[in-house]
Amino acid sequence: MPDLLAALRLRLPGIAEAAATEDVDGAFPAGSVAALDAAGLLRAPLARALGGAGWGIEAEGAAPLAQALRLVGRASLPLGRLYEGHVNALRLVQRHGSAAQVAAAARDAAAGLLFGVWNTDAPGEPPLAIRPDGRLAGRKVLCSGAGFAARALVTARPEATPEAPPQMLLVPLVPGERADISGWTAQGMRASATGAVDFTGLALQDGMAIGSPGDYLRQPDFSAGAWRFAAVQCGGLEAVLGALREHLRRTNRGGDPHQAARLGQAALAAETARLWVHSAALRAEAEPAAAEAATYANLARTAVERAALDVLELAQRSVGLTAFLRPNPLERLCRDLATYLRQPAPDRALGVAAADILAAVPAVGDLWDRP
């Protein structure tokens, strides 16, 4: 394989420049997705035997994937969110799909198609259901890439038994159909094309069902995979830190002891987040996954969130009111990061990790001895 990270770095300036112009409701970073494809990143999550780099599916791919997710997130958090979903979808298909399904997904990824994972059902509505006639009924919401992703990995349950474990389905979609992104009014991540997708009436075809019911929630993969979105968040944190440093250089205020202290504290938080992400990636992607991978990932996502919130506060205090005014780059970067930090069930993740630590046998200082 070519040096994918080097190819990505060549395209980061253009991706970052595009991100600044795509900060409008309903936008989608089509050119930046194409840039990732040109750099080989849409194929990278495939196993090496399938022509990929093993990112997210082989142990050797953990470290480069962690770096790639940070780099993409640093240039564009909306693009990072989309790429993280693409990686997750291909991982799930390769881990749980048949040989034919894996081969088909590999061909699609090699052809530059974008995959997504959409699991959230609409509040107050029945979950996405498989009707007795073999058709789907219902919607998914908070779907990043809605109307643009060509392959969606979704979870559905039999209509007669909505309490049954969810079944993964890999659904081919026609761009522009079934999607409604008008409801995405978040202050940040505007260019992620996040919205609702209505699957009602879509007929299940042979080969759509991936794995067995319940595979999507199988541990430790389900929780341990949180390291990937934490890696993208870490990249966004680094972007905020970079903008703060640039501001202090441009204004010649870096020598002020209070400003220097804030910059130092922000750098400390950024490196703490990076170390957590790197270690969580190695544990989650080991073969077999480290026994404590889910616990560690739950801690890692919490550590990254805390670090990011600290850096947001430090940067905004250092820069002052102009950090909240367009077109200051910090205004958009902070909005995107603050929005993307809102991941599901943060309190539960920390509580589960605490319960695991409470029940663990090793001494506290020996809990994470395994690399």
Residue frames as qw, qx, qy, qz and C-alpha x, y, z in Angstrom:
[[0.000, 0.887, 0.462, 0.000, 0.00, 0.00, 0.00],
 [0.326, 0.603, -0.071, 0.725, 1.19, 3.58, -0.63],
 [0.248, -0.129, -0.534, 0.798, 1.83, 5.88, 2.32],
 [0.120, -0.697, -0.646, -0.287, -1.79, 6.73, 3.03],
 [0.351, -0.775, -0.296, 0.435, -1.03, 9.17, 5.83],
 [0.315, -0.303, 0.287, 0.853, 1.35, 11.11, 3.60],
 [0.048, 0.367, 0.663, 0.651, -1.29, 11.21, 0.86],
 [0.249, -0.782, -0.571, 0.033, -3.83, 12.44, 3.40],
 [0.379, -0.620, -0.101, 0.680, -1.51, 15.18, 4.71],
 [0.244, 0.021, 0.452, 0.858, -1.12, 16.54, 1.18],
 [0.141, -0.524, -0.633, -0.552, -4.87, 17.03, 0.98],
 [0.331, -0.572, -0.600, 0.451, -5.47, 18.45, 4.47],
 [0.091, -0.283, -0.024, 0.954, -4.96, 22.14, 3.54],
 [0.253, -0.133, -0.558, -0.779, -7.60, 21.88, 0.83],
 [0.411, -0.469, -0.781, -0.036, -9.97, 20.03, 3.15],
 [0.288, -0.483, -0.446, 0.697, -9.53, 22.65, 5.87],
 [0.030, 0.142, -0.206, -0.968, -10.07, 25.47, 3.37],
 [0.339, -0.286, -0.697, -0.564, -13.26, 23.82, 2.09],
 [0.358, -0.468, -0.752, 0.295, -14.55, 23.31, 5.65],
 [0.105, -0.349, -0.237, 0.901, -14.53, 27.07, 6.20],
 [0.272, 0.095, -0.358, -0.888, -16.77, 27.64, 3.16],
 [0.433, -0.210, -0.815, -0.323, -19.12, 24.69, 3.79],
 [0.099, -0.212, -0.721, 0.653, -20.36, 25.91, 7.16],
 [0.431, -0.004, -0.125, -0.894, -23.96, 26.35, 6.00],
 [0.659, 0.068, 0.594, -0.457, -27.14, 24.43, 6.72],
 [0.856, 0.408, 0.220, -0.231, -27.66, 21.45, 4.45],
 [0.319, 0.753, -0.556, -0.149, -24.08, 21.34, 3.20],
 [0.969, -0.103, 0.210, 0.074, -22.14, 18.17, 2.47],
 [0.187, -0.765, 0.502, 0.358, -18.35, 18.03, 1.94],
 [0.909, 0.377, 0.165, -0.058, -18.50, 16.20, -1.38],
 [0.498, 0.765, -0.371, 0.169, -15.16, 17.51, -2.58],
 [0.234, -0.634, 0.674, -0.298, -13.45, 16.50, 0.64],
 [0.862, -0.036, 0.469, -0.187, -14.96, 13.00, 0.54],
 [0.810, 0.580, -0.054, 0.060, -13.58, 12.75, -3.01],
 [0.157, 0.789, -0.542, 0.245, -10.20, 13.89, -1.69],
 [0.606, -0.400, 0.644, -0.241, -10.25, 11.09, 0.90],
 [0.916, 0.276, 0.280, -0.075, -11.05, 8.64, -1.86],
 [0.586, 0.755, -0.262, 0.138, -8.21, 9.96, -4.02],
 [0.106, -0.701, 0.644, -0.287, -5.86, 9.51, -1.07],
 [0.515, 0.101, -0.851, -0.024, -6.97, 5.88, -0.70],
 [0.168, -0.170, 0.670, -0.703, -8.80, 6.38, 2.58],
 [0.760, 0.010, 0.038, -0.649, -12.19, 5.02, 1.54],
 [0.857, 0.180, -0.476, -0.079, -10.48, 1.69, 0.77],
 [0.158, 0.516, -0.696, 0.473, -8.14, 1.78, 3.77],
 [0.592, -0.285, 0.505, -0.560, -10.67, 0.19, 6.21],
 [0.934, 0.175, -0.205, -0.236, -10.67, -2.99, 4.13],
 [0.828, -0.384, 0.363, 0.187, -8.50, -5.92, 5.15],
 [0.079, -0.647, 0.580, 0.489, -5.18, -6.04, 3.33],
 [0.393, 0.071, 0.885, 0.239, -6.29, -9.22, 1.57],
 [0.348, 0.730, 0.587, -0.040, -9.12, -7.16, 0.05],
 [0.448, 0.550, 0.192, 0.677, -6.85, -4.39, -1.17],
 [0.276, -0.919, -0.096, -0.265, -7.13, -2.17, 1.90],
 [0.244, 0.597, -0.553, 0.527, -4.76, -1.19, 4.69],
 [0.559, -0.257, -0.754, 0.232, -6.50, -3.04, 7.51],
 [0.047, -0.234, 0.307, -0.921, -7.52, 0.20, 9.25],
 [0.583, -0.153, 0.232, -0.764, -10.12, -0.67, 11.86],
 [0.940, 0.042, -0.125, -0.315, -10.13, -4.38, 11.05],
 [0.864, 0.130, -0.347, 0.341, -6.54, -5.56, 11.69],
 [0.613, -0.682, -0.148, 0.370, -4.38, -4.91, 14.73],
 [0.559, -0.068, 0.198, 0.803, -1.61, -3.33, 12.63],
 [0.114, 0.578, 0.410, 0.696, -4.07, -0.74, 11.38],
 [0.378, -0.763, -0.483, 0.205, -4.93, 0.67, 14.80],
 [0.400, -0.533, -0.015, 0.746, -2.20, 3.29, 15.12],
 [0.163, 0.042, 0.447, 0.879, -2.42, 4.68, 11.56],
 [0.163, -0.631, -0.658, -0.377, -6.21, 4.80, 11.76],
 [0.383, -0.735, -0.380, 0.411, -6.03, 6.70, 15.05],
 [0.303, -0.366, 0.175, 0.862, -3.71, 9.22, 13.42],
 [0.061, 0.278, 0.629, 0.723, -5.85, 9.49, 10.29],
 [0.232, -0.733, -0.632, -0.095, -9.02, 10.14, 12.28],
 [0.357, -0.682, -0.180, 0.613, -7.25, 12.87, 14.22],
 [0.259, -0.167, 0.388, 0.869, -5.89, 14.46, 11.06],
 [0.044, -0.472, -0.678, -0.562, -9.25, 14.43, 9.29],
 [0.319, -0.774, -0.530, 0.134, -10.99, 15.77, 12.40],
 [0.379, -0.501, -0.014, 0.778, -8.38, 18.51, 12.70],
 [0.110, 0.010, 0.480, 0.870, -9.10, 19.67, 9.16],
 [0.481, -0.179, -0.300, -0.804, -12.89, 19.20, 9.25],
 [0.326, -0.063, 0.804, -0.493, -14.97, 17.74, 12.06],
 [0.758, 0.310, 0.155, -0.553, -18.01, 17.14, 9.80],
 [0.660, 0.472, -0.560, -0.167, -15.79, 15.18, 7.40],
 [0.045, 0.346, -0.875, 0.335, -14.27, 13.33, 10.36],
 [0.599, 0.057, 0.554, -0.575, -17.72, 12.30, 11.52],
 [0.808, 0.418, -0.118, -0.397, -18.55, 10.95, 8.07],
 [0.495, 0.498, -0.712, 0.030, -15.27, 9.09, 7.73],
 [0.229, -0.260, 0.823, -0.450, -15.58, 7.53, 11.19],
 [0.752, 0.191, 0.360, -0.519, -19.00, 6.17, 10.18],
 [0.718, 0.522, -0.399, -0.230, -17.57, 4.80, 6.94],
 [0.197, 0.446, -0.842, 0.231, -14.83, 2.98, 8.87],
 [0.458, -0.094, 0.700, -0.540, -17.34, 1.58, 11.37],
 [0.814, 0.318, 0.072, -0.482, -19.68, 0.30, 8.65],
 [0.659, 0.492, -0.564, -0.078, -16.93, -1.52, 6.79],
 [0.043, -0.371, 0.843, -0.388, -15.64, -2.99, 10.05],
 [0.633, 0.035, 0.542, -0.552, -19.08, -4.39, 10.92],
 [0.829, 0.413, -0.155, -0.346, -19.59, -5.88, 7.47],
 [0.489, 0.513, -0.700, 0.088, -16.16, -7.53, 7.50],
 [0.162, -0.290, 0.816, -0.474, -16.59, -8.91, 11.02],
 [0.517, 0.158, 0.681, -0.494, -20.12, -10.23, 10.64],
 [0.663, 0.492, -0.112, -0.553, -20.93, -10.51, 6.93],
 [0.922, 0.138, 0.351, 0.093, -20.64, -13.48, 4.61],
 [0.537, -0.211, 0.456, 0.677, -17.76, -13.77, 2.16],
 [0.290, 0.554, 0.573, 0.529, -20.03, -12.56, -0.64],
 [0.154, -0.943, -0.294, -0.015, -21.21, -9.57, 1.40],
 [0.499, -0.669, 0.194, 0.515, -17.66, -8.63, 2.31],
 [0.497, 0.067, 0.541, 0.675, -16.53, -8.88, -1.30],
 [0.149, 0.760, 0.508, 0.377, -19.42, -6.68, -2.45],
 [0.303, -0.928, -0.118, 0.180, -18.68, -4.07, 0.21],
 [0.566, -0.417, 0.345, 0.622, -15.02, -4.10, -0.77],
 [0.393, 0.387, 0.550, 0.627, -15.93, -3.44, -4.41],
 [0.047, -0.900, -0.388, -0.192, -18.19, -0.57, -3.39],
 [0.447, -0.814, 0.055, 0.368, -15.56, 1.03, -1.16],
 [0.555, -0.160, 0.464, 0.672, -12.94, 0.66, -3.89],
 [0.258, 0.581, 0.552, 0.539, -15.36, 2.40, -6.26],
 [0.121, 0.200, -0.138, 0.962, -15.49, 5.40, -3.92],
 [0.464, -0.588, -0.487, -0.450, -18.90, 4.83, -2.34],
 [0.091, -0.402, 0.521, -0.748, -19.46, 6.30, 1.12],
 [0.525, -0.344, -0.778, -0.007, -20.84, 4.03, 3.86],
 [0.249, -0.484, 0.292, -0.786, -22.64, 5.10, 7.03],
 [0.316, -0.235, -0.886, 0.244, -23.93, 3.55, 10.26],
 [0.345, -0.335, -0.019, -0.876, -27.36, 4.78, 11.38],
 [0.322, -0.165, -0.904, 0.225, -28.72, 3.27, 14.58],
 [0.087, 0.179, 0.485, -0.852, -30.86, 5.98, 16.20],
 [0.003, 0.545, 0.800, 0.251, -34.63, 5.56, 15.95],
 [0.098, -0.513, -0.135, -0.842, -36.95, 8.56, 15.94],
 [0.025, 0.043, 0.705, -0.708, -38.06, 9.52, 19.47],
 [0.492, 0.250, 0.384, -0.740, -41.71, 8.72, 20.12],
 [0.727, 0.364, -0.329, -0.481, -41.93, 6.46, 17.07],
 [0.968, -0.112, 0.226, -0.011, -41.66, 2.68, 16.79],
 [0.375, -0.553, 0.600, 0.439, -38.14, 1.48, 15.96],
 [0.432, 0.450, -0.575, -0.529, -37.29, 0.67, 12.38],
 [0.719, -0.025, 0.622, -0.310, -39.20, -2.55, 11.76],
 [0.104, 0.167, -0.867, -0.459, -39.16, -5.50, 9.38],
 [0.686, 0.078, 0.152, -0.708, -42.76, -6.17, 8.43],
 [0.732, 0.016, 0.675, -0.086, -44.09, -9.67, 7.78],
 [0.734, 0.652, 0.183, -0.057, -44.21, -8.88, 4.06],
 [0.792, 0.015, 0.158, 0.589, -40.45, -8.33, 4.04],
 [0.256, 0.725, 0.103, 0.631, -40.58, -4.56, 3.77],
 [0.375, -0.098, -0.455, 0.802, -39.26, -1.97, 6.19],
 [0.202, -0.828, -0.403, -0.335, -41.32, 0.53, 8.14],
 [0.525, -0.782, -0.138, 0.308, -39.94, 3.50, 10.02],
 [0.328, 0.885, -0.174, 0.280, -37.15, 6.04, 10.10],
 [0.726, -0.240, -0.210, 0.609, -33.67, 6.57, 11.42],
 [0.007, -0.990, -0.062, -0.129, -32.63, 9.98, 12.70],
 [0.352, -0.824, 0.397, 0.197, -29.31, 11.74, 13.31],
 [0.874, 0.221, 0.329, 0.280, -28.05, 10.10, 10.13],
 [0.138, -0.751, 0.332, 0.554, -24.83, 11.83, 9.08],
 [0.093, -0.226, 0.768, 0.591, -24.48, 11.83, 5.31],
 [0.458, 0.477, 0.697, -0.278, -28.24, 11.51, 4.82],
 [0.544, 0.787, 0.148, -0.252, -29.01, 11.76, 1.13],
 [0.281, 0.807, -0.506, -0.117, -25.36, 11.29, 0.19],
 [0.367, -0.365, 0.855, -0.040, -24.15, 7.99, 1.69],
 [0.580, 0.239, -0.577, -0.523, -24.64, 5.22, -0.86],
 [0.647, -0.113, -0.754, 0.033, -24.60, 2.34, 1.63],
 [0.389, -0.548, 0.299, -0.677, -26.28, 2.55, 5.04],
 [0.437, -0.067, -0.872, 0.209, -25.79, -0.03, 7.77],
 [0.458, -0.402, 0.092, -0.788, -28.94, 0.23, 9.90],
 [0.013, 0.010, 0.944, -0.330, -30.49, -1.79, 12.71],
 [0.581, -0.146, -0.260, -0.757, -34.06, -3.09, 12.54],
 [0.275, -0.064, 0.876, -0.392, -36.31, -5.42, 14.51],
 [0.078, -0.338, -0.877, -0.333, -39.23, -7.67, 13.52],
 [0.305, -0.384, -0.124, -0.863, -42.43, -5.64, 13.64],
 [0.746, -0.418, -0.432, -0.285, -44.14, -8.31, 15.75],
 [0.788, -0.464, -0.227, 0.334, -41.34, -8.42, 18.35],
 [0.227, 0.888, -0.123, 0.380, -39.84, -4.93, 18.69],
 [0.554, -0.750, 0.349, -0.094, -38.05, -6.05, 21.85],
 [0.960, 0.110, 0.108, 0.235, -35.96, -8.56, 19.86],
 [0.507, -0.496, 0.288, 0.644, -32.22, -7.95, 19.40],
 [0.390, 0.780, -0.096, -0.481, -31.56, -5.66, 16.43],
 [0.817, 0.215, 0.431, 0.318, -30.63, -7.10, 13.06],
 [0.144, -0.582, 0.323, 0.732, -28.05, -5.26, 10.98],
 [0.656, 0.606, 0.442, 0.080, -29.04, -4.48, 7.40],
 [0.303, -0.350, 0.356, 0.812, -26.78, -3.03, 4.71],
 [0.430, 0.724, 0.511, -0.175, -29.10, -0.97, 2.55],
 [0.397, 0.123, 0.383, 0.825, -28.15, 0.48, -0.85],
 [0.096, 0.773, 0.397, -0.486, -29.50, 4.01, -1.27],
 [0.450, 0.606, 0.349, 0.556, -30.02, 6.34, -4.18],
 [0.300, -0.137, -0.195, 0.924, -28.48, 9.76, -3.47],
 [0.198, -0.095, -0.104, -0.970, -31.09, 12.38, -2.69],
 [0.603, -0.306, -0.556, -0.482, -33.88, 9.91, -1.96],
 [0.692, -0.453, -0.560, 0.034, -35.60, 9.18, 1.38],
 [0.509, -0.159, -0.363, 0.764, -33.57, 11.80, 3.26],
 [0.118, -0.895, -0.259, -0.342, -34.70, 14.96, 5.05],
 [0.592, -0.057, -0.331, 0.733, -31.97, 17.12, 6.58],
 [0.084, -0.686, -0.166, -0.703, -34.17, 20.17, 7.18],
 [0.666, -0.701, -0.210, -0.142, -34.47, 19.32, 10.88],
 [0.762, -0.135, -0.180, 0.607, -30.71, 19.54, 11.51],
 [0.005, 0.917, 0.077, 0.391, -30.56, 22.97, 13.16],
 [0.764, -0.461, -0.129, 0.432, -27.57, 22.36, 15.44],
 [0.058, -0.959, 0.139, 0.241, -25.19, 25.25, 15.98],
 [0.131, -0.639, 0.695, 0.302, -22.25, 23.19, 14.73],
 [0.398, -0.031, 0.892, 0.210, -21.46, 20.31, 12.35],
 [0.521, 0.558, 0.163, -0.625, -23.65, 21.99, 9.75],
 [0.445, 0.555, -0.560, -0.425, -21.80, 20.41, 6.82],
 [0.246, -0.199, 0.945, -0.083, -22.35, 16.82, 8.01],
 [0.517, -0.026, -0.542, -0.662, -25.69, 16.51, 6.15],
 [0.001, -0.070, -0.915, 0.397, -27.27, 15.05, 9.27],
 [0.525, -0.024, -0.079, -0.847, -30.97, 14.26, 9.12],
 [0.687, 0.046, 0.622, -0.372, -33.70, 11.65, 9.01],
 [0.241, 0.237, -0.795, -0.504, -34.01, 8.83, 6.50],
 [0.738, 0.077, 0.333, -0.582, -37.38, 7.13, 5.94],
 [0.035, -0.253, 0.933, 0.254, -37.04, 3.47, 4.95],
 [0.592, 0.264, 0.569, -0.505, -40.79, 2.77, 4.84],
 [0.783, 0.523, 0.086, -0.326, -41.73, 0.49, 1.97],
 [0.242, 0.664, -0.692, -0.147, -38.20, -0.53, 1.09],
 [0.976, -0.007, -0.103, -0.192, -38.12, -4.25, 0.29],
 [0.522, -0.593, 0.604, 0.106, -35.46, -6.42, 1.86],
 [0.740, 0.524, -0.384, -0.174, -33.31, -8.17, -0.70],
 [0.962, -0.125, -0.088, 0.227, -31.10, -11.22, -0.40],
 [0.671, 0.225, -0.169, 0.686, -27.78, -10.27, 1.10],
 [0.106, -0.763, 0.022, -0.637, -28.99, -7.23, 3.04],
 [0.750, -0.644, 0.006, -0.151, -29.00, -8.90, 6.48],
 [0.388, 0.612, -0.588, 0.360, -25.52, -8.73, 8.04],
 [0.090, 0.249, -0.825, 0.500, -24.68, -11.27, 10.73],
 [0.350, -0.427, -0.833, 0.020, -27.13, -12.44, 13.39],
 [0.325, -0.823, -0.224, -0.410, -29.56, -10.48, 15.56],
 [0.659, -0.743, -0.001, 0.122, -27.67, -8.81, 18.38],
 [0.791, 0.121, 0.046, 0.598, -24.28, -8.68, 16.61],
 [0.187, 0.771, 0.038, 0.607, -24.38, -4.89, 16.43],
 [0.453, -0.791, 0.155, -0.382, -24.42, -4.62, 20.23],
 [0.940, -0.106, -0.239, 0.219, -21.88, -7.37, 20.81],
 [0.291, -0.903, 0.313, -0.048, -19.23, -6.49, 23.37],
 [0.310, -0.626, -0.164, 0.696, -16.49, -5.47, 23.65],
 [0.372, 0.271, 0.465, 0.757, -16.70, -4.13, 20.08],
 [0.042, -0.816, -0.494, -0.297, -19.77, -1.97, 20.64],
 [0.377, -0.911, -0.075, 0.151, -18.33, 0.07, 23.51],
 [0.651, -0.359, 0.291, 0.603, -14.66, -0.26, 22.59],
 [0.465, 0.484, 0.451, 0.588, -15.35, 1.34, 19.22],
 [0.117, -0.959, -0.239, 0.095, -15.97, 4.67, 20.97],
 [0.538, -0.483, 0.233, 0.651, -12.26, 5.34, 20.59],
 [0.437, 0.334, 0.515, 0.657, -12.84, 6.19, 16.93],
 [0.001, -0.873, -0.332, -0.356, -15.17, 9.13, 17.49],
 [0.523, -0.796, 0.002, 0.306, -12.93, 10.21, 20.38],
 [0.614, -0.104, 0.350, 0.700, -10.03, 10.30, 17.90],
 [0.224, 0.634, 0.426, 0.605, -11.98, 12.62, 15.60],
 [0.334, -0.915, -0.216, -0.062, -12.86, 14.82, 18.59],
 [0.660, -0.504, 0.138, 0.539, -9.18, 14.88, 19.53],
 [0.471, 0.263, 0.389, 0.746, -8.43, 16.24, 16.07],
 [0.057, -0.832, -0.357, -0.421, -11.01, 18.98, 16.56],
 [0.569, -0.782, -0.067, 0.246, -9.43, 19.82, 19.92],
 [0.639, -0.191, 0.269, 0.695, -6.06, 20.11, 18.17],
 [0.274, 0.585, 0.407, 0.645, -7.57, 22.47, 15.61],
 [0.302, -0.915, -0.223, -0.147, -8.83, 24.76, 18.38],
 [0.663, -0.589, 0.115, 0.448, -5.41, 24.66, 20.03],
 [0.568, 0.155, 0.366, 0.720, -3.75, 25.49, 16.71],
 [0.072, 0.783, 0.349, 0.509, -6.06, 28.45, 16.19],
 [0.492, -0.859, -0.095, 0.105, -5.29, 29.70, 19.69],
 [0.677, -0.330, 0.233, 0.616, -1.55, 29.49, 19.06],
 [0.400, 0.441, 0.404, 0.695, -1.93, 31.32, 15.76],
 [0.167, -0.906, -0.291, -0.260, -3.92, 34.07, 17.50],
 [0.589, -0.747, 0.044, 0.306, -1.23, 34.55, 20.16],
 [0.620, -0.047, 0.346, 0.702, 1.48, 34.70, 17.50],
 [0.246, 0.631, 0.432, 0.596, -0.43, 37.14, 15.32],
 [0.268, -0.906, -0.189, -0.268, -1.28, 39.46, 18.20],
 [0.424, 0.461, -0.508, 0.592, 2.15, 39.09, 19.85],
 [0.557, -0.581, 0.176, -0.567, 0.46, 38.24, 23.15],
 [0.898, -0.037, -0.436, 0.037, 2.06, 34.88, 23.76],
 [0.435, 0.288, -0.542, 0.659, 4.57, 36.36, 26.16],
 [0.471, -0.499, 0.152, -0.712, 1.88, 37.46, 28.58],
 [0.037, -0.239, 0.923, -0.299, 2.18, 35.05, 31.55],
 [0.593, 0.189, 0.538, -0.569, -1.57, 34.46, 31.76],
 [0.735, 0.503, -0.204, -0.406, -1.84, 33.75, 28.05],
 [0.333, 0.480, -0.812, 0.015, 1.23, 31.50, 28.18],
 [0.308, -0.119, 0.842, -0.427, -0.27, 29.56, 31.07],
 [0.728, 0.330, 0.301, -0.520, -3.52, 29.01, 29.19],
 [0.640, 0.551, -0.471, -0.255, -1.67, 27.87, 26.08],
 [0.108, 0.390, -0.894, 0.192, 0.40, 25.47, 28.16],
 [0.499, 0.049, 0.703, -0.505, -2.68, 24.07, 29.87],
 [0.756, 0.455, 0.015, -0.470, -4.40, 23.60, 26.51],
 [0.481, 0.535, -0.687, -0.103, -1.35, 21.80, 25.09],
 [0.170, -0.235, 0.892, -0.347, -1.30, 19.53, 28.15],
 [0.662, 0.234, 0.477, -0.529, -4.99, 18.68, 27.65],
 [0.695, 0.542, -0.285, -0.377, -4.47, 17.99, 23.94],
 [0.322, 0.451, -0.831, 0.041, -1.61, 15.59, 24.54],
 [0.389, -0.071, 0.790, -0.470, -3.55, 13.84, 27.32],
 [0.752, 0.374, 0.205, -0.503, -6.40, 13.28, 24.88],
 [0.590, 0.565, -0.530, -0.225, -4.05, 12.00, 22.18],
 [0.045, 0.361, -0.907, 0.212, -2.43, 9.49, 24.53],
 [0.567, 0.108, 0.641, -0.506, -5.79, 8.18, 25.70],
 [0.748, 0.494, -0.053, -0.439, -6.95, 7.75, 22.09],
 [0.424, 0.550, -0.715, -0.084, -3.77, 5.97, 21.00],
 [0.134, -0.225, 0.911, -0.318, -3.85, 3.54, 23.90],
 [0.647, 0.243, 0.483, -0.538, -7.59, 2.85, 23.51],
 [0.677, 0.536, -0.315, -0.394, -7.08, 2.14, 19.80],
 [0.266, 0.433, -0.861, 0.039, -4.37, -0.44, 20.45],
 [0.313, -0.037, 0.841, -0.440, -6.48, -2.22, 23.07],
 [0.668, 0.377, 0.297, -0.569, -9.67, -2.22, 20.99],
 [0.687, 0.576, -0.315, -0.311, -8.03, -3.39, 17.78],
 [0.165, -0.462, 0.870, -0.042, -5.84, -6.11, 19.30],
 [0.807, 0.083, -0.429, -0.398, -6.56, -9.68, 18.22],
 [0.175, -0.700, -0.668, -0.182, -8.28, -10.72, 20.35],
 [0.094, -0.774, 0.007, -0.626, -9.39, -7.42, 21.80],
 [0.183, 0.216, -0.695, 0.661, -7.99, -6.75, 25.25],
 [0.277, -0.480, -0.824, 0.118, -10.40, -7.86, 27.96],
 [0.161, -0.629, -0.393, 0.651, -10.59, -4.34, 29.34],
 [0.257, 0.182, 0.435, 0.843, -10.97, -2.66, 25.93],
 [0.166, -0.710, -0.544, -0.415, -14.56, -1.52, 26.50],
 [0.489, -0.758, -0.284, 0.324, -13.82, -0.17, 29.97],
 [0.479, -0.299, 0.170, 0.808, -10.73, 1.64, 28.70],
 [0.148, 0.379, 0.508, 0.759, -12.61, 3.13, 25.75],
 [0.286, -0.810, -0.493, -0.138, -15.36, 4.40, 28.06],
 [0.494, -0.679, -0.073, 0.538, -12.70, 6.15, 30.11],
 [0.432, -0.027, 0.374, 0.820, -10.94, 7.41, 26.98],
 [0.047, 0.627, 0.525, 0.574, -14.05, 9.05, 25.53],
 [0.394, -0.858, -0.318, 0.087, -14.66, 10.74, 28.89],
 [0.559, -0.475, 0.111, 0.671, -11.06, 11.93, 29.11],
 [0.323, 0.225, 0.456, 0.798, -11.18, 13.35, 25.58],
 [0.126, -0.793, -0.495, -0.331, -14.47, 15.11, 26.27],
 [0.481, -0.798, -0.170, 0.320, -13.05, 16.69, 29.42],
 [0.522, -0.247, 0.272, 0.770, -9.87, 17.74, 27.64],
 [0.206, 0.457, 0.523, 0.690, -11.85, 19.25, 24.77],
 [0.252, -0.869, -0.407, -0.125, -14.13, 21.21, 27.09],
 [0.538, -0.651, -0.002, 0.535, -11.07, 22.55, 28.90],
 [0.432, -0.020, 0.399, 0.808, -9.41, 23.61, 25.65],
 [0.047, 0.695, 0.536, 0.477, -12.61, 25.30, 24.46],
 [0.367, -0.886, -0.258, 0.118, -12.77, 27.35, 27.64],
 [0.564, -0.482, 0.172, 0.648, -9.08, 28.23, 27.58],
 [0.372, 0.235, 0.487, 0.755, -9.16, 29.30, 23.93],
 [0.056, -0.784, -0.481, -0.388, -12.27, 31.41, 24.30],
 [0.458, -0.829, -0.146, 0.285, -10.93, 33.11, 27.43],
 [0.556, -0.290, 0.280, 0.727, -7.62, 33.84, 25.73],
 [0.248, 0.307, 0.523, 0.755, -9.07, 35.24, 22.53],
 [0.128, 0.313, 0.350, -0.874, -12.07, 36.94, 24.10],
 [0.544, 0.516, 0.353, -0.560, -15.17, 38.13, 22.28],
 [0.401, 0.572, -0.493, -0.519, -13.64, 37.78, 18.82],
 [0.091, -0.142, 0.984, 0.053, -13.62, 34.00, 19.33],
 [0.345, 0.449, 0.766, -0.305, -17.41, 34.21, 19.05],
 [0.360, 0.730, 0.019, -0.581, -17.52, 36.43, 15.98],
 [0.769, 0.374, 0.423, 0.299, -17.52, 35.31, 12.37],
 [0.898, 0.302, -0.305, -0.095, -15.30, 35.00, 10.37],
 [0.217, -0.657, 0.694, -0.197, -12.78, 34.23, 13.13],
 [0.578, 0.175, -0.780, -0.163, -11.82, 30.58, 12.54],
 [0.035, 0.063, -0.850, 0.521, -12.24, 29.81, 16.23],
 [0.549, 0.075, 0.217, -0.804, -15.94, 30.63, 16.06],
 [0.811, 0.192, -0.366, -0.413, -16.66, 27.74, 13.68],
 [0.481, 0.262, -0.809, 0.213, -14.12, 25.35, 15.19],
 [0.141, -0.099, 0.709, -0.684, -15.56, 25.80, 18.67],
 [0.696, 0.107, 0.084, -0.705, -19.15, 25.35, 17.45],
 [0.762, 0.242, -0.553, -0.235, -18.30, 22.17, 15.59],
 [0.350, 0.213, -0.831, 0.377, -16.34, 20.68, 18.48],
 [0.328, -0.069, 0.556, -0.761, -18.91, 21.57, 21.13],
 [0.779, 0.147, -0.076, -0.605, -21.62, 19.94, 19.00],
 [0.728, 0.269, -0.625, -0.083, -19.65, 16.79, 18.17],
 [0.052, 0.293, -0.800, 0.520, -18.78, 16.24, 21.82],
 [0.633, -0.057, 0.353, -0.687, -22.43, 15.45, 22.50],
 [0.404, 0.155, -0.873, -0.225, -22.21, 11.70, 22.05],
 [0.724, -0.393, -0.366, -0.433, -24.80, 9.26, 23.46],
 [0.851, -0.478, -0.213, -0.047, -24.91, 8.23, 27.12],
 [0.356, 0.616, -0.502, 0.492, -21.73, 9.83, 28.49],
 [0.470, -0.521, 0.469, -0.536, -22.80, 9.35, 32.10],
 [0.973, -0.050, 0.114, -0.194, -23.63, 5.70, 31.51],
 [0.765, 0.479, -0.345, 0.258, -20.26, 5.12, 29.85],
 [0.079, 0.594, -0.566, 0.566, -18.42, 6.52, 32.84],
 [0.699, -0.355, 0.355, -0.509, -20.64, 4.64, 35.27],
 [0.986, 0.133, -0.085, -0.060, -20.05, 1.31, 33.52],
 [0.566, 0.533, -0.469, 0.420, -16.30, 1.94, 33.55],
 [0.244, -0.559, 0.513, -0.604, -16.41, 2.78, 37.25],
 [0.892, -0.195, 0.194, -0.359, -18.33, -0.42, 38.00],
 [0.903, 0.307, -0.260, 0.149, -15.75, -2.47, 36.11],
 [0.281, 0.582, -0.523, 0.555, -12.92, -0.81, 38.03],
 [0.556, -0.470, 0.377, -0.572, -14.72, -1.42, 41.32],
 [0.964, -0.062, 0.150, -0.211, -15.03, -5.13, 40.55],
 [0.664, 0.586, -0.446, 0.129, -11.52, -5.58, 39.13],
 [0.902, -0.362, -0.123, 0.201, -9.02, -7.80, 40.96],
 [0.662, 0.251, -0.142, 0.692, -5.66, -6.14, 40.08],
 [0.316, -0.556, -0.246, 0.728, -4.33, -3.23, 42.08],
 [0.303, 0.882, 0.232, -0.275, -5.44, 0.13, 40.71],
 [0.026, -0.789, 0.452, 0.416, -1.96, 0.90, 39.40],
 [0.302, -0.205, 0.880, 0.304, -1.86, -2.41, 37.54],
 [0.599, 0.499, 0.505, -0.371, -5.22, -2.17, 35.76],
 [0.603, 0.778, -0.004, -0.178, -3.80, -0.89, 32.48],
 [0.469, -0.573, 0.585, 0.331, -0.40, -2.57, 32.44],
 [0.640, 0.259, 0.649, 0.318, -1.22, -4.36, 29.22],
 [0.064, -0.332, 0.282, 0.898, -0.37, -2.08, 26.26]]
